[in-house]
Amino acid sequence: MRVKCHRCHYPLKTCLCKYIAPVFNSIEVIVLQHPKEVGHAKNTVRLLQLSLQHMQCYPGKSAEDFIALQEQLKLSKGTTAVLYPAPEAVELNSRSCHSDLINIERLIVLDGSWKQAFGMWKRNPWLNAFPFLCLPKDIEGQYGIRKTSITNGLSTLEAVAYSLQCLEKTDVNPLYCLLDAFKQQWYNHIQHN
């Protein structure tokens, strides 16, 4: 059994701790994570958890899995938005980010493959009570470790980083540096096996 780092939980040979820097986000990020992603070695939510100051992650697929979160959100003040390309979603760009519409305090993000995220959206009609935001179609992802049939598909880390940068002008460079280190560790691992 490989010994893992107590902080980042990666094997000691691929420990990422020296690349972790805090990102002081004021918008709380709430990730609804598909159960198949929880233990996936290439999942970037783990990297977000190591850096973001305000983040929660809830594993599950259907509305029943998120009952506690739904109750918590009912009691919360402030605006919550969902990052998902629903038909009525407002595209995050320089124009929309300066409008009053984007004065949000919580951002819900669906984490999984595109098929998994679509299934989660369909099984959670409670999400439709919130405004939807989506990323511009011309953003190019840097992740590259996982294959996707979606043109310009981004990792969850990249999607959250872009959103926070746009919505609250957060310095997200530490997230991209951590992603670069993660990719390099992964490529080094593949080359040595």
MIVONU-556793 format. One line per field, with one value per residue: x, y, z of N, C-alpha, C, O in turn; residue in one letter. Coordinates in Angstrom, 2 decimals, m for minus. Atoms other than C-alpha are relative to their C-alpha. Layout:
<sites>
n.px [X,...]
n.py [Y,...]
n.pz [Z,...]
ca.px [X,...]
ca.py [Y,...]
ca.pz [Z,...]
c.px [X,...]
c.py [Y,...]
c.pz [Z,...]
o.px [X,...]
o.py [Y,...]
o.pz [Z,...]
res [A,...]
</sites>
This chain:
<sites>
n.px [0.83,m0.79,0.17,0.57,m0.21,1.12,0.69,0.63,0.51,m0.61,m1.19,m1.13,m0.80,0.68,0.55,0.16,0.07,m0.83,0.66,1.29,0.05,1.41,0.74,0.96,1.25,1.12,1.14,m0.13,0.15,0.64,m0.14,0.79,m0.94,0.50,m0.73,m1.10,m1.13,m0.57,m1.29,m0.71,m1.36,m0.19,1.02,m0.61,0.68,m0.95,m0.93,0.75,0.15,m1.29,m0.33,1.07,0.31,1.43,0.46,0.60,0.20,1.04,0.13,1.36,0.54,1.40,0.46,m0.02,m1.38,m0.36,1.07,m0.59,m0.43,1.20,0.51,m0.97,0.15,1.27,m0.23,m1.09,0.31,m0.87,0.32,m0.69,0.10,m0.47,m0.84,0.39,0.51,1.44,0.41,0.19,m1.22,m0.64,m1.42,m0.97,m0.94,m0.28,1.26,0.88,m0.65,0.13,1.43,0.53,0.45,m1.07,m0.36,0.33,m0.79,m0.28,0.00,0.11,m0.68,0.20,m1.28,0.10,m0.10,1.15,1.18,0.34,0.50,1.34,0.88,0.18,0.87,1.36,0.51,0.03,0.79,m0.12,m0.99,0.66,0.44,m1.11,m0.45,m1.08,m1.10,m0.80,m1.28,m0.02,m0.29,m1.32,m1.09,m0.75,m0.48,m1.42,m0.12,m0.62,m0.25,1.19,0.57,1.41,0.51,0.51,m0.98,m0.37,0.42,m0.92,0.06,0.75,m0.90,m0.07,1.31,0.13,m0.99,0.49,1.19,m0.40,m0.74,0.97,1.03,m0.49,m1.38,m0.92,m1.26,0.09,m1.26,m0.42,0.74,m0.59,m1.33,0.21,0.42,m1.20,m0.82,0.74,m0.17,m1.40,m0.14,0.71,m0.80,m1.21,0.44,0.27,m1.28,m0.78,0.72]
n.py [m1.18,m1.22,m0.98,m1.22,m1.24,m0.26,m1.25,0.03,1.36,0.67,0.75,m0.88,m0.24,m0.99,m1.02,m1.31,m1.03,m1.18,m0.79,m0.47,m1.36,m0.32,m0.93,m0.64,m0.28,m0.40,0.81,1.39,0.99,1.23,0.99,1.23,0.91,1.34,1.00,0.64,m0.93,m0.18,0.67,0.00,m0.56,m1.21,m0.99,m1.27,m0.57,0.17,m1.13,m1.18,0.10,m0.33,m1.42,m0.98,m0.28,0.20,1.06,1.21,1.03,0.96,1.07,0.50,m0.10,m0.41,m1.00,0.60,m0.05,m1.37,m0.57,m0.88,m1.21,m0.75,m0.65,m1.04,m1.09,m0.68,m0.89,m0.94,m1.29,m0.25,0.67,1.21,0.27,1.32,m0.01,1.13,m0.58,0.18,m0.88,m1.39,m0.46,m1.24,0.24,m0.80,m0.74,m1.31,m0.76,0.56,m0.07,m1.34,m0.30,0.26,1.39,0.88,m0.30,1.25,0.37,1.43,0.57,1.46,0.56,1.45,0.63,1.33,m0.05,m0.74,0.86,0.05,m1.32,m0.13,0.84,m0.66,m1.16,0.52,0.62,m1.01,m1.15,m1.08,m0.95,m0.96,m1.18,m0.96,m0.38,0.81,m0.66,0.94,m0.52,m0.28,1.19,m0.07,0.22,1.23,0.64,0.35,1.21,0.96,1.35,0.81,m0.23,m0.36,m0.20,m1.37,m0.98,m0.95,0.46,m0.42,0.71,m0.75,m1.02,m1.09,m0.66,m0.79,m1.09,m1.01,m0.62,m0.88,m1.12,m0.86,m0.48,m0.80,m0.45,0.74,0.45,1.46,0.57,1.17,1.19,0.45,0.54,1.30,0.89,0.29,0.95,1.26,0.58,0.43,1.22,1.07,0.37,0.67,1.32,0.81,0.27,0.95,1.30]
n.pz [0.00,0.09,m1.07,0.55,m0.73,m0.91,0.37,1.33,0.17,1.15,m0.42,m0.31,1.22,0.84,m0.91,0.64,m1.03,0.27,1.04,m0.51,m0.54,m0.27,0.85,m0.90,0.70,m0.86,0.45,m0.44,1.07,m0.46,1.06,m0.04,0.66,0.34,m0.80,0.74,0.04,m1.34,m0.13,1.29,m0.16,0.81,m0.35,m0.40,m1.16,m1.10,0.08,m0.46,m1.46,m0.61,0.19,m0.24,m1.40,m0.22,0.90,m0.55,1.02,m0.36,0.98,0.22,1.36,0.06,m0.97,m1.35,m0.50,m0.34,m0.83,m1.01,0.69,0.39,m1.21,m0.33,0.96,m0.28,m1.14,0.33,0.62,1.13,1.26,0.42,1.44,0.41,1.20,0.86,1.24,0.23,1.11,m0.42,m0.68,0.41,0.25,m0.75,0.83,m0.60,m0.10,m1.03,m1.31,m0.55,m0.20,m1.34,m0.03,m0.44,m1.37,m0.68,m1.18,0.07,1.35,0.01,1.17,0.14,0.34,0.58,1.45,0.53,m0.13,m1.43,m0.39,0.60,m0.81,m1.30,0.23,0.22,m1.24,m1.07,0.44,m0.96,0.50,0.89,m0.77,0.02,1.34,0.56,0.70,0.80,0.48,1.44,0.82,0.62,m0.96,0.23,m1.22,m0.07,m0.81,0.90,m0.52,0.27,1.32,0.06,1.36,0.03,0.43,m1.05,m1.33,m1.06,m1.27,m1.01,m0.52,0.97,0.05,m1.23,0.05,0.94,m0.60,m1.11,0.56,0.65,m0.92,m1.12,0.29,m0.85,0.61,0.09,0.49,m0.78,0.45,1.27,m0.31,m0.61,1.09,0.80,m0.77,0.01,1.34,0.14,m0.81,0.71,1.18,m0.51,m0.44,1.21,0.65,m0.78,m0.08]
ca.px [0.00,1.32,1.87,m0.22,0.39,m1.75,m2.62,m3.28,m3.99,m1.93,0.85,4.05,5.78,3.17,2.44,1.17,1.49,4.30,2.01,m1.02,m1.75,m4.96,m7.52,m9.60,m12.98,m15.95,m18.50,m19.09,m18.60,m20.93,m20.03,m22.59,m20.26,m21.38,m20.48,m18.31,m16.12,m15.45,m12.60,m11.50,m7.74,m8.12,m10.86,m10.06,m12.55,m9.95,m7.60,m10.28,m10.82,m7.11,m7.15,m10.55,m11.38,m15.17,m16.21,m18.46,m18.74,m21.79,m21.62,m24.83,m26.99,m30.63,m32.63,m32.84,m29.04,m29.06,m31.96,m29.73,m28.25,m31.69,m32.81,m29.64,m30.17,m33.79,m32.49,m29.66,m29.85,m28.33,m28.42,m27.47,m26.74,m26.08,m23.21,m24.74,m25.56,m29.35,m31.30,m32.02,m28.44,m26.77,m23.31,m20.49,m18.61,m17.36,m20.84,m22.81,m20.24,m20.77,m24.57,m26.65,m27.81,m24.43,m24.44,m24.32,m23.10,m23.17,m22.34,m23.55,m21.42,m22.21,m19.12,m19.04,m18.74,m21.09,m23.48,m23.36,m23.87,m26.85,m28.38,m27.83,m29.48,m32.51,m32.81,m32.62,m35.51,m34.94,m31.99,m34.44,m35.39,m32.02,m30.66,m28.33,m24.96,m22.85,m19.35,m18.65,m18.47,m15.07,m13.11,m10.35,m9.62,m6.08,m6.81,m6.14,m5.75,m9.31,m10.90,m14.22,m16.37,m17.44,m15.62,m13.79,m14.82,m13.29,m12.41,m14.43,m11.39,m11.13,m14.87,m14.83,m11.65,m13.10,m16.39,m14.72,m12.41,m15.35,m17.83,m15.61,m12.25,m10.57,m6.90,m7.23,m3.65,m2.90,m5.62,m4.13,m0.63,m1.93,m3.65,m0.40,1.50,m1.21,m1.01,2.80,2.67,0.19,2.29,5.42,3.52,2.43,5.97,7.42,4.85]
ca.py [0.00,3.43,5.97,9.09,12.67,13.62,17.02,16.50,12.74,11.96,9.36,10.86,10.48,12.73,15.04,18.43,20.36,22.62,23.83,24.57,28.24,29.57,31.27,33.75,33.50,35.34,33.46,30.09,27.23,24.27,21.21,18.48,15.59,12.47,9.42,7.95,11.06,10.95,8.45,9.16,9.79,12.52,14.47,18.16,18.86,17.53,20.27,22.92,21.64,22.11,25.76,27.45,29.10,28.82,25.50,22.57,19.28,16.99,13.59,12.28,12.02,12.67,15.21,12.80,12.86,16.62,17.11,18.59,21.05,22.02,22.80,24.78,26.83,27.61,29.23,31.11,34.74,36.06,34.85,31.36,30.51,27.24,26.87,24.64,25.26,25.06,26.63,29.79,30.16,33.57,33.41,34.59,37.28,40.80,42.27,39.89,40.05,43.78,43.54,43.48,39.97,38.53,39.66,36.13,34.69,30.97,29.06,25.48,23.43,19.92,17.69,14.65,13.68,15.57,12.62,12.37,16.14,16.08,13.22,15.10,18.22,16.19,14.38,17.62,19.88,21.92,23.51,25.25,27.64,29.37,31.36,29.43,30.64,29.07,29.50,31.04,28.48,29.68,28.95,26.41,23.97,23.23,20.00,17.41,14.41,13.19,12.77,14.37,14.45,18.00,20.73,22.96,20.82,22.16,20.43,21.44,23.31,25.35,26.09,27.26,29.31,31.09,31.75,33.17,35.33,36.70,37.07,38.49,39.23,36.62,35.89,32.31,31.89,29.57,27.21,27.12,26.58,23.70,22.22,22.51,20.70,18.02,17.50,17.30,14.73,12.71,12.81,11.87,8.94,7.72,7.99,5.93,3.12]
ca.pz [0.00,m0.98,1.76,1.17,2.16,5.16,3.62,m0.11,0.14,m2.95,m2.77,m1.32,m4.70,m6.30,m3.35,m4.52,m1.26,m2.44,m5.25,m3.06,m2.41,m0.85,m3.06,m1.11,m2.78,m1.30,m3.44,m1.83,m4.29,m3.76,m5.81,m6.44,m7.25,m9.07,m6.91,m9.69,m9.53,m5.79,m5.97,m9.55,m9.68,m12.32,m10.55,m10.08,m7.28,m4.87,m6.07,m5.51,m1.97,m1.27,m2.37,m2.10,1.19,0.77,m0.71,0.08,m1.79,m1.73,m3.42,m4.97,m8.07,m7.22,m5.23,m2.26,m1.99,m1.53,0.91,3.64,1.15,m0.13,3.42,4.07,0.90,1.86,5.05,3.32,2.43,m0.76,m4.32,m5.41,m9.06,m10.86,m13.32,m15.98,m19.66,m19.24,m22.12,m20.08,m18.77,m18.91,m20.44,m18.21,m20.09,m19.46,m20.11,m17.87,m15.08,m14.68,m14.52,m11.35,m12.28,m11.31,m7.68,m6.29,m3.01,m3.84,m7.02,m7.44,m9.83,m11.15,m11.24,m13.50,m17.13,m19.44,m19.42,m15.61,m15.18,m17.55,m15.56,m12.30,m13.73,m14.84,m11.47,m9.47,m10.49,m7.32,m9.13,m11.47,m8.65,m9.18,m12.12,m14.42,m15.67,m18.39,m19.73,m23.15,m25.93,m27.12,m23.93,m24.45,m21.65,m20.52,m18.67,m21.36,m19.03,m19.56,m22.96,m23.79,m26.90,m26.01,m27.88,m25.42,m22.44,m19.24,m16.01,m12.95,m11.64,m14.85,m14.90,m11.27,m11.78,m14.82,m12.97,m9.87,m11.94,m13.88,m11.01,m8.28,m9.91,m7.70,m8.41,m9.62,m10.83,m7.87,m9.16,m12.65,m11.21,m9.12,m12.19,m14.17,m11.39,m11.25,m15.03,m14.90,m12.08,m14.13,m17.31,m15.31,m13.80,m17.25,m18.66,m15.81,m16.13]
c.px [0.88,m0.32,m0.47,0.32,m1.23,m0.79,m0.73,m0.58,0.44,1.18,1.19,0.84,m0.62,m0.68,m0.01,0.08,0.82,m0.61,m1.32,0.15,m1.47,m0.56,m1.14,m1.24,m1.08,m1.27,0.24,m0.25,m0.57,0.03,m0.92,0.79,m0.63,0.82,1.16,1.23,0.75,1.40,0.84,1.34,0.19,m1.00,0.64,m0.69,0.91,1.00,m0.67,m0.13,1.30,0.28,m1.09,m0.31,m1.46,m0.53,m0.59,m0.20,m1.00,m0.05,m1.45,m0.42,m1.40,m0.35,0.05,1.39,0.38,m1.05,0.56,0.45,m1.20,m0.57,0.91,m0.18,m1.29,0.17,1.04,m0.54,0.99,m0.35,0.89,m0.20,0.59,0.82,m0.31,m0.62,m1.47,m0.43,m0.12,1.23,0.53,1.49,0.86,0.98,0.17,m1.26,m0.85,0.61,m0.06,m1.46,m0.42,m0.42,1.05,0.49,m0.33,0.93,0.38,m0.09,m0.03,0.57,m0.24,1.31,m0.24,0.27,m1.21,m1.28,m0.47,m0.61,m1.40,m1.01,m0.28,m0.94,m1.45,m0.60,m0.13,m0.77,0.05,1.02,m0.64,m0.55,1.06,0.31,1.17,1.01,0.71,1.27,m0.11,0.42,1.42,1.17,0.69,0.52,1.47,0.22,0.68,0.22,m1.16,m0.56,m1.47,m0.39,m0.53,1.12,0.21,m0.54,1.05,m0.12,m0.81,0.87,0.05,m1.31,m0.20,0.96,m0.49,m1.17,0.38,0.75,m0.97,m0.94,0.53,1.45,1.03,1.28,0.00,1.27,0.48,m0.73,0.60,1.41,m0.11,m0.44,1.19,0.89,m0.65,0.17,1.42,0.25,m0.62,0.80,1.28,m0.32,m0.20,1.31,0.82,m0.68,m0.11]
c.py [1.25,0.94,1.30,1.19,0.28,1.26,m0.12,m1.37,m0.68,m0.82,0.95,0.34,1.07,1.09,1.37,1.17,1.25,0.91,0.61,1.40,0.35,1.00,0.54,0.42,0.42,m0.71,m1.43,m0.92,m1.27,m0.99,m1.19,m1.01,m1.36,m1.03,m0.67,0.90,0.09,m0.61,0.00,0.72,1.31,1.11,1.27,0.68,m0.09,1.16,1.29,m0.01,0.36,1.50,0.98,0.15,m0.26,m1.00,m1.14,m0.98,m1.02,m1.09,m0.45,0.17,0.62,0.97,m0.53,0.05,1.38,0.69,0.97,1.32,0.86,0.77,1.16,1.21,0.78,1.02,1.09,1.28,0.21,m0.88,m1.20,m0.16,m1.38,0.16,m1.27,0.60,m0.35,0.97,1.48,0.61,1.30,m0.28,0.94,0.64,1.37,0.83,m0.51,0.14,1.38,0.37,m0.33,m1.46,m0.91,0.37,m1.21,m0.26,m1.47,m0.46,m1.51,m0.50,m1.52,m0.61,m1.43,0.11,0.78,m0.81,m0.07,1.33,0.22,m0.80,0.64,1.20,m0.45,m0.55,0.99,1.24,1.18,1.05,1.09,1.22,1.11,0.42,m0.88,0.90,m1.05,0.70,0.33,m1.25,m0.02,m0.16,m1.32,m0.53,m0.36,m1.38,m1.13,m1.41,m0.93,0.37,0.37,0.19,1.43,0.95,1.01,m0.39,0.36,m0.93,0.86,1.12,1.20,0.79,0.89,1.18,1.12,0.76,0.97,1.23,1.01,0.66,0.91,0.45,m0.64,m0.33,m1.52,m0.63,m1.18,m1.29,m0.54,m0.57,m1.39,m1.01,m0.38,m1.03,m1.39,m0.70,m0.54,m1.28,m1.18,m0.47,m0.71,m1.42,m0.94,m0.38,m1.05,m1.36,m0.64]
c.pz [0.00,1.15,m0.64,0.89,0.86,m0.38,m1.33,m0.35,m1.30,0.52,0.19,m1.23,m0.87,0.85,m0.69,0.98,m0.31,m1.06,0.48,0.59,0.21,m1.02,0.84,m0.77,0.98,m0.41,0.45,m1.18,0.63,m1.15,0.29,m0.82,m0.23,0.76,m0.72,m0.07,1.32,0.12,m1.27,0.14,m0.76,0.34,0.57,1.18,1.22,0.05,0.48,1.52,0.73,m0.02,0.40,1.47,0.33,m1.01,0.79,m1.14,0.52,m1.07,m0.12,m1.44,m0.03,1.12,1.43,0.61,0.53,0.88,1.04,m0.63,m0.39,1.19,0.41,m0.91,0.22,1.12,m0.29,m0.60,m1.15,m1.18,m0.24,m1.49,m0.26,m1.27,m0.80,m1.26,m0.29,m1.10,0.38,0.66,m0.60,m0.14,0.82,m0.98,0.62,0.17,1.16,1.39,0.62,0.25,1.43,0.16,0.64,1.41,0.87,1.18,0.02,m1.45,0.12,m1.32,m0.01,m0.48,m0.46,m1.49,m0.51,0.14,1.46,0.46,m0.55,0.81,1.36,m0.14,m0.14,1.29,1.15,m0.43,0.97,m0.44,m0.86,0.73,m0.05,m1.43,m0.44,m0.71,m0.83,m0.46,m1.49,m0.78,m0.56,0.98,m0.32,1.31,m0.10,0.61,m0.76,0.51,m0.32,m1.36,0.13,m1.45,m0.17,m0.43,1.12,1.37,1.03,1.19,0.97,0.57,m0.95,m0.04,1.23,m0.03,m0.92,0.62,1.11,m0.51,m0.61,1.00,1.10,m0.15,0.93,m0.77,0.03,m0.56,0.84,m0.41,m1.29,0.21,0.61,m1.06,m0.87,0.70,0.00,m1.35,m0.18,0.78,m0.73,m1.21,0.41,0.42,m1.20,m0.67,0.74,0.15,m1.36]
o.px [1.84,m1.47,0.10,0.50,m2.36,m1.94,m1.94,m1.35,m0.13,1.71,1.30,1.38,0.08,m1.64,0.96,m0.15,0.40,m0.17,m1.95,0.99,m2.31,0.11,m2.01,m1.37,m1.21,m2.15,1.28,m1.25,m0.02,m0.61,m0.85,0.85,m1.10,2.04,2.15,2.32,1.91,2.32,1.89,1.39,1.02,m1.11,1.53,m0.21,0.93,1.37,m0.06,0.00,1.25,1.10,m0.80,m0.36,m1.78,m0.89,m0.10,m0.45,m0.86,m0.42,m2.19,0.30,m1.70,0.44,0.36,1.53,1.33,m1.15,0.02,0.25,m1.17,m0.98,0.44,m0.13,m1.34,m0.50,1.19,m1.52,2.04,m1.14,2.10,m1.30,1.37,0.37,0.20,m1.39,m1.78,0.26,0.15,1.16,0.50,2.12,0.63,1.74,m0.45,m1.37,m1.29,m0.12,0.22,m1.75,0.27,m0.49,0.69,1.68,m1.28,2.05,1.31,m0.98,0.89,0.23,m0.10,1.86,m0.78,0.55,m2.15,m2.33,m1.67,m1.60,m2.25,m2.11,m1.41,m1.79,m2.35,m1.80,m0.56,m0.18,m0.29,0.97,m0.10,m1.01,0.78,0.00,1.98,0.65,0.71,1.37,m0.92,1.21,1.91,2.32,0.04,1.16,2.00,1.36,1.78,0.47,m0.95,m0.59,m2.17,0.42,m0.90,2.20,m0.74,m0.88,2.24,m1.17,m1.02,0.38,m0.04,m1.30,m0.68,0.58,m0.43,m1.24,m0.13,0.57,m0.80,m1.20,m0.14,2.06,2.05,1.22,0.21,1.28,1.01,m0.16,0.78,1.79,0.68,0.01,1.32,1.39,0.04,0.43,1.61,0.91,m0.06,0.97,1.69,0.45,0.20,1.46,1.58,m0.12,m0.68]
o.py [1.35,1.10,1.76,1.06,0.12,1.41,0.13,m1.50,m1.69,m0.54,1.95,1.44,1.73,1.71,1.76,2.31,2.36,2.05,1.38,1.64,m0.01,1.93,m0.21,1.58,m0.16,m0.93,m2.02,m0.77,m1.81,m0.77,m1.79,m0.91,m2.01,m0.92,m1.03,0.43,0.49,0.05,m0.64,1.85,2.13,2.09,1.20,1.70,0.81,1.63,2.10,1.03,0.84,1.98,1.99,m0.83,m0.61,m0.65,m1.50,m0.57,m1.52,m0.81,m0.47,0.75,1.43,1.20,0.22,0.14,1.52,1.92,2.06,2.39,2.08,1.92,2.23,2.35,1.99,2.05,2.03,1.29,m0.43,m1.82,m1.16,0.09,m1.90,0.76,m2.35,1.56,m0.90,1.97,2.35,1.71,1.50,m0.82,2.15,m0.06,1.66,1.60,0.28,0.28,1.53,1.48,m1.05,m1.97,m1.92,0.23,m1.19,0.25,m1.86,m0.03,m2.12,m0.01,m2.17,m0.18,m2.26,1.19,1.04,m0.26,0.01,1.34,0.77,m0.31,0.59,1.42,0.16,m0.39,0.61,2.30,2.30,2.20,2.19,2.16,2.25,m0.31,m1.33,1.88,m2.23,1.93,m0.28,m2.07,m1.07,0.04,m2.33,0.19,m0.60,m1.86,m1.53,m2.31,m2.11,1.54,m0.13,0.60,1.83,0.94,1.52,0.48,0.14,m1.54,2.05,2.22,2.35,2.02,2.02,2.29,2.29,1.99,2.09,2.33,2.22,1.86,1.86,0.95,m0.03,m0.63,m2.14,m1.82,m2.14,m2.37,m1.75,m1.53,m2.28,m2.16,m1.54,m1.95,m2.40,m1.90,m1.63,m2.20,m2.27,m1.68,m1.66,m2.34,m2.10,m1.52,m1.80,m2.27,m1.73]
o.pz [0.77,1.55,m1.63,2.11,0.40,0.03,m1.39,m1.30,m1.70,1.59,m0.51,m1.34,m1.64,0.40,m1.34,0.59,0.01,m1.24,m0.25,1.46,m0.62,m1.46,1.30,m1.18,2.06,0.43,0.15,m1.89,1.58,m2.18,1.37,m2.04,0.70,0.82,m0.08,m0.37,1.35,0.60,m1.31,0.63,m0.36,m0.40,1.42,1.68,2.07,1.12,1.18,2.16,1.86,0.76,1.05,2.21,1.47,m2.14,1.87,m2.28,1.64,m2.21,0.87,m2.25,m0.90,2.04,2.36,1.83,1.29,0.89,1.21,m0.05,m0.23,1.06,0.79,m0.46,m0.02,1.13,0.48,m1.34,m1.19,m1.07,m0.05,m2.00,0.53,m2.24,m0.51,m1.18,m1.34,m1.35,m0.44,1.21,m1.82,0.77,0.84,m1.65,1.65,1.13,2.00,2.38,1.81,0.71,2.14,1.27,1.24,1.70,1.66,1.25,0.71,m2.19,0.67,m2.39,1.02,m1.49,0.28,m2.00,0.25,0.48,1.73,1.19,0.15,1.10,1.85,0.72,0.44,1.52,2.24,m0.63,0.58,0.00,m0.99,0.09,0.33,m2.38,0.38,m1.36,m0.47,m0.46,m2.19,m0.30,m0.97,0.60,m0.60,2.08,m1.18,0.68,m0.40,m0.30,m0.61,m1.74,1.01,m2.28,m1.27,0.15,1.70,2.17,0.82,1.41,0.73,0.81,m0.51,m0.12,1.12,0.34,m0.55,0.53,1.16,0.00,m0.47,0.92,1.50,0.80,1.25,m1.96,1.07,m0.84,0.27,m0.32,m1.44,m0.46,0.29,m1.04,m1.27,0.06,m0.13,m1.40,m0.72,0.29,m0.75,m1.42,m0.25,0.15,m1.16,m1.11,0.13,0.76,m1.48]
res [M,R,V,K,C,H,R,C,H,Y,P,L,K,T,C,L,C,K,Y,I,A,P,V,F,N,S,I,E,V,I,V,L,Q,H,P,K,E,V,G,H,A,K,N,T,V,R,L,L,Q,L,S,L,Q,H,M,Q,C,Y,P,G,K,S,A,E,D,F,I,A,L,Q,E,Q,L,K,L,S,K,G,T,T,A,V,L,Y,P,A,P,E,A,V,E,L,N,S,R,S,C,H,S,D,L,I,N,I,E,R,L,I,V,L,D,G,S,W,K,Q,A,F,G,M,W,K,R,N,P,W,L,N,A,F,P,F,L,C,L,P,K,D,I,E,G,Q,Y,G,I,R,K,T,S,I,T,N,G,L,S,T,L,E,A,V,A,Y,S,L,Q,C,L,E,K,T,D,V,N,P,L,Y,C,L,L,D,A,F,K,Q,Q,W,Y,N,H,I,Q,H,N]
</sites>
